[in-house]
Amino acid sequence: MRQTNFALALLTAAALAACGGTGSSGGDQTHAVTFSQQVSFGDSLSDVGTYKVGAIAAAGGGTFTINGDNTSVNPAYTGKNWTEVLAAELNLPKPCAAQTGLQGVDNANPALDFNVPVVNYANCYNYAQGGSRVTDPIGSHHRTNDPQVGQLTVPLVTQIANHLAKPNVNGKFSGTELVTVMSGGNDVLMQLGALSAGATAAGTRAGQTAFPTLLVTGLVATVPTANRAAAPAAITTAVQTAAAAGGNQQTIAGAAVMAAINLQADPAAAQAAAAKAGTDAAAAGAKAGADYAAAQGPAMVAALGKAGAEMAALVKTQIVAKGANYVVVNNLPDVASTPSGKAQSAETQVLIGAMVDAFNAQLKAGLGDDPKIAYVDLFSVSRDQVANPAIYGLTNTAQKACTSDSSLTCTAKTLSAPDVSHYMFADDIHPTPYEYWLVTRYVLKDMAVKGWL
């Protein structure tokens, strides 16, 4: 019955928002709490335009969804993420990015120019940045790991510090702001990237180590008995000589096969033995990669748990303790059910689930039952949306709405089908405007439960 409860919650939130002055033509138009402004911290899911500069802006992009107001084509194509929808629902000023810029390559071709000066805006209070993590400054597409694009990826801990350091903030929250916090997704993605790189390296090393022995052993068996005593040394020498000359697996195998044929091996049998050596070496590499991933999994789960605890501590000590009275904290959605997650192996999907669970468990435990914090369980509702899309008005929860690699540059011109208005995902991991609208309904529901609406 969970999906029914979630759907009813969303409908209730819509009604509550209308009663609060966001579209109803009658009734009490006053919320229980009047918020002075919205202050947002987080990553790409809350970013309203940090990278809407240079070539990205010129292409019509800048936020992580289907960019641009295309409501004349379809009402769902608003181009807004959940922080923008939430601000509009609460009659608050339109959010603007507190910092903009890129630190990528300065290219003579304007269409590829990702080096744009960093600018800070004193009167903008959305600090969320695509690629950012909880405490680590090296996030997704940071110039350290993606020098072409060079996203800023200022982490959550620094975003909060930057807000408190503003002269017009003076080190504390006024207590009348609505503060939103959502982070951790890039901690998952960066851990997975490191895992993939490590597993690939381990597999490559294992395969390269196994191949020469498998090749020599296999080819020796194809040599006639009369010449077999001389075969190991002759074939090994051919392998070593080709390797020393910088040969790849194919050229090394070719040299070894010729050495075997010179010892009267049947050419077809020698070629088959070399092919089998390659297959067996690849299998050894795959096993080594899988073993590496399995061994590293617990450490990665622990790392995400640590990140969740760090995020909770930041909310408690740097936001609530600094005067904030109304703080919305979203947990991590079901990353394993995104197109990116579903593209992974079954084992990796299980690991992603464990990482997200660890993050959310530590986040929730660290926040506790605080009347000043609305903890929003996006994980449960996102999982239910994938399992029961129709009840939420979703038409597709598996495919991407955009043909561009990233929704950062997705516009109405780069859609994957004539009508993707009710798709769940814009790209491999980021929501469409419609899904952001659904997220906002669920946030509003939890704000109402707290008595804030």
N, C-alpha and C positions, 0 to 999 in steps of 0.2 A: 504493500500500500504506500510505500515511500514516495513513488512518483506522483500519486494523487496529492499527498501532503505538500510536496514541493510546488506543484502546479497551483494549488489553492493559496499557498503562501505568496506566490508571485502575483496572483490576482488580487489578493488582499493588499499587497504593497502598492499596486496600481491605484486601488481605491483610496488608500491612505494618502498617496501623493496628490491625488486630485482634490481630496478634502483639505489638503494643506496649501492650496492656492496654485497648483501647477496645471490648471486646465479646467477645473470644474466651474460651472457657471453659477453655482449656488452653494449654500451651506457655509459652515465655519471655514474661513480661509486662513486661519492662523495655526501654525505649528506649535507644539508644546514648547519647543526651544527655537529661538531666533538666532541663527548663526550669523556671525559678522563676516566671515569669509571661509574659503576652503583652502587648506594647506595639504599638499600631497607629497608623499615620499614613496620611492619605489623604482620599478624597472620599466621595460617597454610596455607593459600592460597598462601603465598609468601615464606614460610619457605623452605630452601634448604638443611636442614640437622642438625638442632639443636639437634634432638634426634636420630641421626644416630650413636648410641653408644650402647655398651653392648648387651643385648639380642635382641634389635630391629635391630641393625646392623647385628648381627649374623643370624637373620631370613631373611635378604635381604631387610629390610625396611629402613625407615628413612625420607621419604617425604610423603606428603599427596596426593597420587595419586597411579597409578599402578607403582610400583617401578621397577627400572632396565631397562637397554637398551635391549629391545627385538625387535629391528627393523628388525632383521633377520627373525623373525616370521611374523611381520606385521609392516609396516613403521610408523604406528601411535603409536606403543608402545615405545615411546622415553624415558619414565620415567621422563620427564621434566615438571616443572610447568611454569607458564607464565613468571616469572622473568628470568628463564634460557633460555627460547625461545627468549625473547626480547633481552637479552644480545648477544645471538648468531646471531640474525638478524642484530644487530648493530655492529658486530665485536668487542664486548667488552669482557674482561676477563670473564671466567666462574665464576658465583657467588659462594661464599663459606660462610658458616655460621660464623658469628662473635663470636658466643658462642655456646658451646655444653655441654651436660651433662644431667643427670636425678637425681632427689632427692627422688626416691621411695624406695621401700623395698630392702635391701641388702640380697638377698636370696642365700643360699648355692647351689641351682640349677642354673647353669649359664643361662639356658633358661628362668629363671624367675628373673634374676638380673636386677633391674631397679635403682640401686644406683651407679651412675657413676660420678666421679669428674667433676665439672664445669671448663671448660677451655675457656679462651678468646683468640682470634686470632687478632693480631694487624693489619694484612694486609687483613682481610676479612671484607666485608662491607654489607653483608646481615644480618640484625638484626632481621628479622621477626621470630616469634616463635609460634608454634602451641599452641593454647589455650589462647593466649594473648588478652588483652582488650585495650581500649583506655587509660584509666588512672588507673584503678583498678588492682593491682598486683595479685589478686586472680582470675585466669582465669580457663578455663575448664581443668580438670585433674591436677590442681595444687595439691601439696601434702596436702594442707588443706582439700580438698574435695575428693582427690583420692590418699591416701598415698601409694597405691600399685605401681602406675606409677610415680607420682611426677614430672610432667612436670614443666618447669621453669616459663613459662608464663610471662616473663618480659613485662610490658605494653608499648604501643607506646611512651608515654611520656618519659619513662626511656630509651628506645632504642635510641631515638634521643639524649638524654643527654649523653648516653654512647659514641655515635659517636663523638659528639662535644668535649668530654673529652679526646679523644685519642691524644697523643703527636704529631702524624703526621697530625692531623686535626687542632689542635690549636684553637678550639672554633668557627670555621666558615667553611662554604662551599667555595670551590674555585670558584664556578660559572660555571665550565665546566662539572660537574657531571650530570648524569641523575638520579634524585631521584624519587623513586616510593614509594607510600604510599597507603596501603589498610588495613583497620581495621574496627571493629564494629560488626563483625559476632558473636564473642563470648560474646559480651555484650547482644545480642539478646538471645543467647542460655543460658547464665547464668540467665537472667531474667526469661526465660521460666522454667528453672529448679527450681528456687525459687518459681515461681507461682505454678508449679505442686506439689512441696512439701507442700506449704501452703494450697493449695486446698485439697490435700489428708488428711492433718492433720485436717482441718476444717470438712471435710466430715466424717472422722473417729470419731471425737468427737461428731458430731451431731447424727450419727448412734448409737453410744454407749449410748448416752443420751436418745435417743428415744426408743431403744429396750426394756428395762425393762417395761416401761409403756405400750407399745404396747402389750408385751407378757402377762402381768398380765390381762389387759383389755380383750384381746382376749380369754384367757383361762377361765376367770370368766364366760364369756357368754356360755361356753360349760358345765358348772356345772348345775345339775338339780336345779330347783327353790327352793326346800326344803333345799338345802345345800349352796345356793348362798350367804347368808349373811356372812357365815364364810370363803368364798372362797378368797376374796381380801387379808385378813391378812395371810392366810395359804400359798397362792401362792407367795405373796410378801416375806415372810420369807424364802421360798425355794430359791427364786431368790437371796436374799441377802446373804444367807448362802453359796450358790455355788460360788457367786462372791467373797466373802471374802476368800474362799479357793483357789482363783486364777483360777477359771474356765473360759473357753472361752465361746463364744456365744452358741456353740453347747451343752456344758455340763450344762450351766445355763438353756437353754431351756429344756433339758432333765429332770432336777430336777423340774422345774416348771410344766412340763407335768405330772410327777408322782404325784405331789401334787394335781393337778386337778383330776387325775384318782382316787386318794384316796378319793376324794369328789364325786365319782360316775360319773365323766365326761366320755363320750364315748371316748375310746382311739383314734379312727380314727379322731374324731372331734377335740380332743385336739392336736393331731399331726398336723392337718391341720391349726389350729389356731396358733401354734408355727411357722410353716413355713411361714404363712402370716405375722406374726410379724417380721420375719427376712427380708422378701421381702420389707415390708413397711419401716423398719429401713434403709435398703440399699437405698431405694428411697429418704428418708429424708437426708441421707448422701450425695447422689449424688447432690441433690438440694443445700445443704449447700456448697458443693465444687464448684458448678457452680456459686453460688451467690458470693462466695469469689473471684473467678477468675474475675467475672464481676466487682466487686468493686475495684479490684487491677489493672485492665486493664489500666485506665487512668494514674495511677502513672508510670506504666511500659512504656507507650508510651512517657511520659514526660522524663523518665530516658534516653530513647534512643535519644530523641531530644537533651538532654543535652550532651550526648556522641558525637553526630554529631557536635555540636557547639564546644566542646572541641577539637575534631580532627581538625576542621577548624582553630581554634586558634593556635594549635601547628604548623600546616603547615605555617601559616602566620608569626607567631612570632619566631618560633624556626628553621624554614627551610628557607623560603624566606627572612626573615629579617636578617638571618645569612649568606646571600650571595648566596643561590641557585637560579639559573636562569631557570632551566628546571625541573619542578616537575610534575610528573604524579600522579593524585589522583583518584583512582577508588572508586565509590560509592558502596553501598551494593547491591549484586544481589538479585533476587527475592527469598528470603529464603523460603517463603510459598510454592513455587513450587518444592522444593527439595523433595527427598523421605522422609526425616525427617519431613518436613512441611506437606506433604500430609498425613502422618500417624496420624496427629493431628485431633481433632474434627473441625467441620466447624467453630465454634466460635473461637477456638484457631488460626485457619488459618487466620481469619479476624484480630485477635489481632496481629499476626506476621506481616501481611501486614501493619497495622497501625504503628507498631514499626519501621519497615524498612522505611516507608514513612517519619516518623518524623526524623529519623536519616539522611536520604538523603536530606531532605528539609533544615535542619539546617546546614548540611555540605556545601551544594551548596550556601546557603545564606551567610555563613561565609567566604567562599573563594572569592565570588564576581567574577568580570570579570577581572582577573589578567593575563596579558600576559605571566607571568612566570609559570602559572599553567595550565595544561591540565586536565580538569575535565572529566573523562570518565564515561559515563552513562551505567554501566554494568547491572543495574536493568532492563532497557528497553530491552536491547538486550537479556538478559537471559530469560525474560518473553516471548519474541517473539520466542526464540529457542524452548521453551516448547510447544508453540502453533503451531509453524510451523517448526518442526524439519527437514524435508526432504530438505528444501532449504539450510540448513547449512551442509548437509551431515550427520546429526545425525540419528541413527537408533533406539535409545531408550532413552527416557528422563524420564522414570518412575522407572526403576529398577536399582539396583546397579550392577556394573561390578565385584565387589569383594565379596567373601564369608566371608572374615575376618570382624570382627566388625568394625575396623577402617582401612582406606586406609594407615595409617602409617605403617602397616605390610602387605600390599597387594603386591603380586608379581605375576608373570605369573603362578605360581603354585596354586594360590588361586582365580582364575577367575570363575565367575558364569556361563559362557557359552563358547562354542568353539571360538566365535568371538565377543568380546566386544569392539573392537577397536574404534568404533564410538558411543559408549554409552556416555551420557552426564556426568553421575555421577559414580565415583569410589566407594563411600560409600554413607551414608545417606545425605551427604552435600558437599563433596569435588569432584572436577572435575576429569575427566580422562585426560590423556595427550592430547588427541584430543581436548577436550573442552578447555584446557589451550591454545592450539594452536589458537583456535578461539578467545579466549580472547585477545591474543597477536595481532591478526589481527586488532581487534577493537581499541586497544591501539595505534597501529601504525597509524591507520586512523586519530585518534584525534591528534597525534603528527604531522602528515602531515598538518592537518588543522591549527595548530599553527605555521606552517612554519619551523618546526624543522627538517624535512626530505626533 
